[in-house]
Amino acid sequence: MRVCVIGAGLSGLAVARTLAERGIDFVCVEKAPDVGGIWRQPESGERGPGYVSLHLNTAKDLTGYQGFPMPDDYPLYPRHSDVAAYLRGFARWAGVLDRIELGTEAVSVSRDASGTWTVVTRAAGQAETSRRFEHVIVASGHHSQPALPDPLPPGSETFAGTILHSLDYRHGSDFTGQRVVVVGLGASAVDIAADLSRHAARTVLSVRRGLHIVPKQLFGLSLDEIADAPWWNDMTLEEQRRFVEQALLVARGRLSDYGLPEPDHRIFSSAVTISDEILSRIRHGAVTPRPAIASFEGDRAVFTDGSSEPVDAVVYCTGFRLDFPFLPDGGPLAPDGTVELYRRVVAPGQAGLYFVGLVRPVGAITRLVEAQAQWITGIIEGGVALPSPQEMRREITAYLDGIEQRYGRTQGASIQVDVRPYLAELRQVLTV
């Protein structure tokens, strides 16, 4: 068979659709019992990064697939179950369901001297199966391995309460009447803190470093609609920063007014946190900001400002580690954890291995993964040529140097992209 696609979430389904439309023989393996990735997990009760209060942070019109828009009766920001139903409907509409092997995990992927890829898979309750492919497309996402502080604060091992990662959080009702500390200020942290505040006896948001908190809309426009607008993309980065910083000052004032630390960086120098709720919940006294946890003493959390309070549970919303256990030598990850992919897709020196969706845009990802799928399909068909591995590595070095100047060289920053410029870049290489 020509192609193996790993993963049937939003990205994997985009790939499956493109391959099917172009008549390319493929199989897609998905370890979950249904398509939809993180969007189907909350309703299924499975462990994963999705939680019951999860909604889209991007507008439905820009998050839907080309030619298959989200239903008119969906709200602007649909909840997880709506998105999961939409993805199932898309898979049926695209005619790819019979090419997806559900409940099938990719165990290992390796390339032999002839350039052929061997993919070993295992379906539930069955023996491993080995198959050979010309190409492998990894679309398995990057929210599977929880990242906890290493080490955890002193006293964690004897803490009388419960310590968990957001990967194991499902609903605030599981903590009814409890005193809970949420650690972090990213998207999951503010969502979970807002959700908990409606059930827990006390909700504390422990923040080590300030981040820019941005509402889902500015001037009546969704953030991804702004990011897609020509007038926005005609601005320089400095002009964009000044525009948003002034808009935020008018819309919500300073974060220090809410008891949160001010960011130590300009906006767009780190991932922003999108939330319409968290600042309101703080203003209403439902969520109490605190600095980082310094240590645990019995049933108490001690914070870096010297204050302490009794706590029943701590939810660490500290992100995820990129991890591809089925790939040799860490796959696209450098020793420092940064992602090294040509145009954020192709692994240099590993002909036939591609990655889709391994990007973090400020805005909807769907058009990006569709363009990635089209480019990969062109490569497979032979109509699109790739440069030499040396040229690819030069492009990667230049990209990471630019990332370091803007964001710092971290694992998460290495997958950051701006929607319009990256989309234009992919469309340009489609013609090369």
C-alpha positions as CSV (number, residue, x, y, z in Angstrom):
1,M,0.0,0.0,0.0
2,R,1.3,3.5,-0.8
3,V,0.4,5.5,2.3
4,C,-0.2,5.0,6.0
5,V,-1.8,7.9,7.9
6,I,-1.5,7.8,11.7
7,G,-4.4,9.5,13.5
8,A,-8.0,10.3,12.6
9,G,-8.5,13.7,14.4
10,L,-9.0,16.9,12.6
11,S,-5.6,16.8,10.9
12,G,-5.7,13.1,9.9
13,L,-9.2,13.4,8.4
14,A,-8.0,16.3,6.2
15,V,-5.2,14.1,4.9
16,A,-7.5,11.2,4.3
17,R,-9.9,13.4,2.4
18,T,-7.1,14.7,0.1
19,L,-5.6,11.3,-0.6
20,A,-9.0,9.8,-1.3
21,E,-9.9,12.7,-3.7
22,R,-6.6,12.2,-5.6
23,G,-7.1,8.4,-5.8
24,I,-4.1,7.5,-3.7
25,D,-4.2,4.1,-2.0
26,F,-4.0,4.6,1.8
27,V,-5.0,3.3,5.2
28,C,-5.5,5.4,8.3
29,V,-5.0,3.9,11.8
30,E,-6.6,5.5,14.9
31,K,-6.1,4.0,18.4
32,A,-9.4,5.5,19.7
33,P,-12.7,3.7,19.0
34,D,-14.0,6.6,16.9
35,V,-12.7,9.6,14.8
36,G,-12.5,13.1,16.2
37,G,-9.4,13.2,18.3
38,I,-9.6,15.3,21.5
39,W,-13.1,16.6,20.6
40,R,-14.7,13.2,21.2
41,Q,-13.0,12.3,24.4
42,P,-15.1,14.3,26.9
43,E,-18.4,12.7,25.9
44,S,-16.8,9.3,25.8
45,G,-15.4,9.7,29.3
46,E,-11.9,8.7,28.1
47,R,-8.7,10.1,29.6
48,G,-7.3,12.9,27.4
49,P,-6.7,16.6,27.1
50,G,-10.4,17.3,26.4
51,Y,-12.7,18.2,29.3
52,V,-16.5,18.6,29.5
53,S,-16.4,22.5,29.3
54,L,-14.2,22.5,26.2
55,H,-15.3,24.7,23.4
56,L,-13.6,26.0,20.2
57,N,-11.6,29.2,20.7
58,T,-11.8,29.8,16.9
59,A,-14.8,30.8,14.8
60,K,-16.7,28.0,13.3
61,D,-16.6,29.5,9.8
62,L,-12.8,29.4,9.7
63,T,-12.5,26.1,11.6
64,G,-14.7,24.0,9.2
65,Y,-13.2,22.1,6.2
66,Q,-13.3,23.6,2.8
67,G,-16.5,22.5,1.0
68,F,-18.1,21.2,4.3
69,P,-19.0,24.1,6.6
70,M,-20.2,23.6,10.1
71,P,-24.0,23.6,10.4
72,D,-25.8,27.0,10.5
73,D,-27.4,26.2,13.8
74,Y,-24.0,25.8,15.5
75,P,-23.0,28.7,17.7
76,L,-19.9,30.8,16.8
77,Y,-17.8,28.8,19.2
78,P,-19.2,25.2,19.3
79,R,-18.7,22.9,22.3
80,H,-16.7,19.7,22.0
81,S,-19.6,17.4,21.3
82,D,-20.7,19.6,18.4
83,V,-17.2,19.5,16.9
84,A,-17.0,15.8,17.4
85,A,-20.3,15.3,15.6
86,Y,-19.1,17.6,12.8
87,L,-15.9,15.6,12.4
88,R,-17.8,12.3,12.2
89,G,-20.1,13.9,9.6
90,F,-17.1,15.1,7.6
91,A,-15.5,11.6,7.6
92,R,-18.8,10.2,6.2
93,W,-19.2,13.0,3.7
94,A,-15.6,12.6,2.5
95,G,-16.1,8.8,2.1
96,V,-13.1,7.8,4.1
97,L,-14.6,5.9,7.0
98,D,-14.0,2.5,5.3
99,R,-10.2,3.4,5.1
100,I,-9.9,4.1,8.8
101,E,-9.0,1.3,11.2
102,L,-10.4,2.3,14.5
103,G,-9.1,0.9,17.8
104,T,-5.7,0.3,16.1
105,E,-2.5,1.7,17.6
106,A,0.7,2.4,15.8
107,V,3.4,0.5,17.7
108,S,6.4,1.3,15.6
109,V,7.4,2.9,12.3
110,S,10.8,2.2,10.7
111,R,12.5,2.6,7.4
112,D,14.7,0.0,5.7
113,A,17.7,0.4,3.4
114,S,15.4,0.4,0.3
115,G,13.5,3.4,1.6
116,T,10.3,1.4,2.4
117,W,8.5,2.1,5.7
118,T,7.4,-0.7,7.9
119,V,4.5,0.1,10.2
120,V,3.6,-2.2,13.1
121,T,0.1,-1.8,14.4
122,R,-1.9,-3.5,17.1
123,A,-5.7,-3.7,17.3
124,A,-7.4,-4.2,20.7
125,G,-7.2,-7.9,21.7
126,Q,-5.2,-8.9,18.6
127,A,-1.7,-9.7,17.7
128,E,0.6,-7.1,16.1
129,T,0.4,-6.6,12.3
130,S,3.3,-5.5,10.2
131,R,2.7,-3.7,6.8
132,R,5.0,-1.9,4.3
133,F,4.3,1.5,2.9
134,E,6.0,4.0,0.6
135,H,5.0,6.9,2.7
136,V,3.9,7.6,6.4
137,I,2.0,10.7,7.4
138,V,1.9,11.4,11.2
139,A,-1.2,13.3,12.3
140,S,-1.4,12.0,15.9
141,G,-1.5,15.4,17.6
142,H,0.7,16.7,20.3
143,H,-1.3,16.6,23.5
144,S,-0.7,13.1,24.8
145,Q,2.2,13.2,27.3
146,P,1.6,15.4,30.4
147,A,4.4,17.7,31.4
148,L,4.6,18.2,35.1
149,P,7.2,20.4,36.9
150,D,10.4,18.5,37.5
151,P,10.8,18.4,40.3
152,L,7.5,19.0,41.9
153,P,7.5,21.4,44.9
154,P,9.0,20.1,48.1
155,G,6.5,18.1,50.2
156,S,4.6,16.9,47.2
157,E,5.2,13.2,48.1
158,T,3.6,13.7,51.5
159,F,0.9,16.1,50.4
160,A,-2.4,15.0,52.0
161,G,-4.5,16.0,49.0
162,T,-4.6,14.9,45.3
163,I,-2.2,16.0,42.6
164,L,-3.2,15.5,39.0
165,H,-2.5,16.9,35.5
166,S,-5.2,18.5,33.3
167,L,-5.0,15.3,31.2
168,D,-7.0,13.6,34.0
169,Y,-9.5,16.5,34.6
170,R,-13.0,16.0,33.3
171,H,-15.6,18.1,35.1
172,G,-15.8,20.5,38.0
173,S,-18.5,18.5,39.6
174,D,-15.9,15.9,40.5
175,F,-14.5,18.4,43.0
176,T,-17.8,19.7,44.5
177,G,-17.1,21.3,47.9
178,Q,-13.3,20.9,47.6
179,R,-10.6,23.5,47.8
180,V,-8.7,23.3,44.6
181,V,-5.5,25.0,43.2
182,V,-5.1,25.2,39.4
183,V,-1.5,25.7,38.4
184,G,-0.9,27.6,35.1
185,L,-2.3,30.4,33.0
186,G,-2.6,28.7,29.6
187,A,-5.9,27.8,27.8
188,S,-6.6,24.7,29.8
189,A,-5.8,26.4,33.1
190,V,-8.2,29.3,32.7
191,D,-10.9,27.0,31.3
192,I,-10.6,24.5,34.2
193,A,-10.4,27.3,36.8
194,A,-13.6,28.9,35.5
195,D,-15.3,25.5,35.4
196,L,-14.2,24.5,38.9
197,S,-15.3,27.8,40.3
198,R,-18.9,26.8,39.8
199,H,-18.5,23.6,41.9
200,A,-15.5,23.8,44.2
201,A,-15.7,25.4,47.6
202,R,-12.7,27.5,46.7
203,T,-10.7,27.9,43.5
204,V,-7.2,29.3,43.4
205,L,-5.3,30.0,40.3
206,S,-1.5,29.7,40.9
207,V,0.5,31.7,38.4
208,R,4.3,31.7,38.1
209,R,4.6,33.8,35.0
210,G,2.2,36.3,33.5
211,L,0.8,35.7,30.0
212,H,-1.3,37.9,27.8
213,I,-5.0,37.1,28.2
214,V,-7.1,38.0,25.1
215,P,-10.8,37.8,24.7
216,K,-12.2,35.7,21.9
217,Q,-13.4,38.8,20.1
218,L,-12.0,42.3,19.7
219,F,-14.1,45.1,18.1
220,G,-16.8,42.5,17.4
221,L,-14.5,40.3,15.4
222,S,-13.1,36.8,16.3
223,L,-9.4,36.8,16.7
224,D,-8.9,34.4,13.8
225,E,-11.0,36.7,11.6
226,I,-8.7,39.5,12.5
227,A,-5.7,37.3,11.8
228,D,-7.1,36.5,8.4
229,A,-7.9,40.1,7.5
230,P,-5.8,41.8,4.8
231,W,-5.5,45.1,6.8
232,W,-4.0,43.1,9.7
233,N,-1.5,41.3,7.6
234,D,-0.4,44.5,6.0
235,M,0.8,45.7,9.4
236,T,4.3,45.1,10.7
237,L,4.7,43.0,13.8
238,E,5.4,46.1,15.8
239,E,2.2,47.7,14.5
240,Q,0.2,44.6,15.3
241,R,1.6,44.6,18.8
242,R,0.7,48.2,19.4
243,F,-2.8,47.7,18.0
244,V,-3.6,44.7,20.2
245,E,-1.9,46.1,23.3
246,Q,-4.0,49.3,23.1
247,A,-7.2,47.3,22.4
248,L,-6.6,45.1,25.5
249,L,-5.9,48.1,27.7
250,V,-9.2,49.5,26.7
251,A,-11.1,46.2,26.9
252,R,-9.9,44.9,30.2
253,G,-7.2,47.2,31.8
254,R,-4.0,45.8,33.3
255,L,-3.8,42.2,34.4
256,S,-2.2,43.4,37.7
257,D,-5.6,45.0,38.4
258,Y,-7.0,41.4,38.7
259,G,-4.1,40.2,41.0
260,L,-2.3,38.5,38.1
261,P,1.3,39.1,37.3
262,E,2.0,41.4,34.3
263,P,3.6,39.5,31.3
264,D,7.4,40.0,31.2
265,H,7.2,40.0,27.4
266,R,5.5,41.8,24.5
267,I,2.4,40.2,23.0
268,F,3.1,37.7,20.2
269,S,6.4,36.9,21.9
270,S,4.8,33.8,23.5
271,A,1.5,31.9,23.1
272,V,-1.5,34.0,24.2
273,T,-4.3,32.8,26.4
274,I,-7.7,33.2,24.9
275,S,-10.6,33.5,27.4
276,D,-13.8,35.4,27.8
277,E,-14.4,34.0,31.3
278,I,-11.4,34.0,33.6
279,L,-11.0,37.7,34.3
280,S,-14.8,37.9,35.0
281,R,-14.6,35.0,37.4
282,I,-11.7,36.7,39.3
283,R,-13.7,40.0,39.4
284,H,-16.6,38.1,40.9
285,G,-14.5,36.5,43.6
286,A,-15.1,33.0,42.2
287,V,-11.3,32.5,41.4
288,T,-8.5,33.8,43.6
289,P,-5.1,34.4,42.0
290,R,-2.0,33.4,43.9
291,P,1.7,33.2,43.0
292,A,3.6,29.9,42.3
293,I,3.5,27.0,44.8
294,A,6.7,27.0,46.8
295,S,6.0,23.8,48.8
296,F,3.4,21.6,50.4
297,E,3.1,21.1,54.1
298,G,0.6,18.4,55.1
299,D,-2.7,19.5,53.6
300,R,-1.5,23.0,52.9
301,A,0.0,24.7,49.8
302,V,2.6,27.3,50.6
303,F,3.0,30.0,47.9
304,T,6.1,32.0,47.0
305,D,4.8,35.1,48.7
306,G,4.7,33.3,52.1
307,S,1.0,32.8,52.2
308,S,-0.5,29.3,52.6
309,E,-3.9,27.7,52.8
310,P,-5.4,24.2,53.1
311,V,-6.0,22.4,49.8
312,D,-7.8,19.2,48.8
313,A,-6.6,19.0,45.2
314,V,-4.0,20.5,42.8
315,V,-4.6,20.5,39.0
316,Y,-1.4,21.1,37.1
317,C,-2.2,22.7,33.7
318,T,1.4,22.8,32.7
319,G,1.1,21.6,29.1
320,F,2.3,18.6,27.2
321,R,5.6,17.1,26.0
322,L,5.9,16.3,22.3
323,D,6.2,12.6,22.0
324,F,6.3,10.1,19.2
325,P,7.0,6.8,20.8
326,F,6.4,4.8,17.6
327,L,9.2,6.7,15.8
328,P,12.9,5.9,16.0
329,D,15.2,8.4,17.8
330,G,12.4,10.9,18.8
331,G,11.2,11.5,15.2
332,P,11.4,15.2,14.4
333,L,12.6,16.3,17.9
334,A,16.1,17.7,18.5
335,P,17.9,16.9,21.7
336,D,16.6,20.2,23.2
337,G,13.0,19.3,22.3
338,T,12.6,21.7,19.4
339,V,10.8,20.4,16.3
340,E,13.0,20.2,13.2
341,L,10.8,19.9,10.1
342,Y,11.2,21.5,6.7
343,R,8.2,23.9,6.3
344,R,6.9,22.3,9.5
345,V,6.1,19.1,7.6
346,V,9.0,17.2,6.1
347,A,11.7,15.3,8.1
348,P,15.0,15.9,6.3
349,G,16.9,12.7,5.4
350,Q,13.8,10.5,6.1
351,A,12.2,10.4,2.6
352,G,8.6,9.5,2.8
353,L,7.9,10.7,6.4
354,Y,5.7,13.7,6.9
355,F,3.9,15.5,9.8
356,V,0.5,17.2,9.6
357,G,-0.9,19.5,12.3
358,L,2.3,19.8,14.2
359,V,1.9,23.6,14.3
360,R,0.5,26.1,16.8
361,P,-1.2,29.0,15.0
362,V,-2.9,32.0,16.5
363,G,-6.2,31.2,14.8
364,A,-7.9,28.2,13.2
365,I,-5.7,25.3,12.1
366,T,-8.0,23.7,9.6
367,R,-6.9,25.6,6.4
368,L,-3.2,25.0,7.4
369,V,-3.6,21.2,7.7
370,E,-5.6,21.1,4.4
371,A,-2.7,22.9,2.7
372,Q,-0.2,20.6,4.3
373,A,-2.2,17.6,3.1
374,Q,-2.3,19.0,-0.5
375,W,1.4,19.7,-0.5
376,I,2.2,16.2,0.8
377,T,-0.1,14.6,-1.8
378,G,1.7,16.6,-4.5
379,I,5.0,15.2,-3.3
380,I,3.6,11.6,-3.2
381,E,2.3,12.0,-6.7
382,G,5.6,13.3,-7.9
383,G,4.4,16.7,-9.1
384,V,6.0,18.6,-6.3
385,A,9.8,18.4,-5.8
386,L,11.6,18.7,-2.5
387,P,15.0,20.3,-2.1
388,S,18.1,18.4,-0.8
389,P,18.3,17.5,2.9
390,Q,21.0,20.1,3.2
391,E,18.7,22.8,1.8
392,M,15.9,21.6,4.1
393,R,18.1,21.9,7.1
394,R,19.2,25.4,6.2
395,E,15.5,26.4,6.0
396,I,14.9,24.8,9.4
397,T,17.8,26.7,10.9
398,A,16.6,30.0,9.5
399,Y,13.1,29.3,10.8
400,L,14.3,28.4,14.3
401,D,16.6,31.4,14.5
402,G,13.6,33.6,13.7
403,I,11.5,31.8,16.4
404,E,14.3,32.3,18.9
405,Q,14.4,36.0,18.3
406,R,10.7,36.3,18.7
407,Y,9.7,33.7,21.2
408,G,12.9,32.2,22.7
409,R,14.1,28.7,21.7
410,T,11.6,26.4,23.5
411,Q,9.9,23.2,22.4
412,G,6.5,24.9,22.3
413,A,7.7,27.9,20.4
414,S,9.3,25.8,17.7
415,I,5.8,24.9,16.3
416,Q,4.4,28.5,16.4
417,V,3.2,29.9,13.1
418,D,1.3,32.9,11.8
419,V,-1.7,31.8,9.8
420,R,-1.7,34.0,6.7
421,P,2.1,34.0,6.1
422,Y,2.4,30.2,6.7
423,L,-0.6,29.5,4.4
424,A,1.1,31.7,1.7
425,E,4.3,29.8,2.2
426,L,2.6,26.4,1.7
427,R,0.8,27.6,-1.4
428,Q,4.0,28.8,-2.8
429,V,5.9,25.5,-2.3
430,L,2.9,23.7,-3.8
431,T,3.9,25.2,-7.2
432,V,7.6,24.4,-6.9
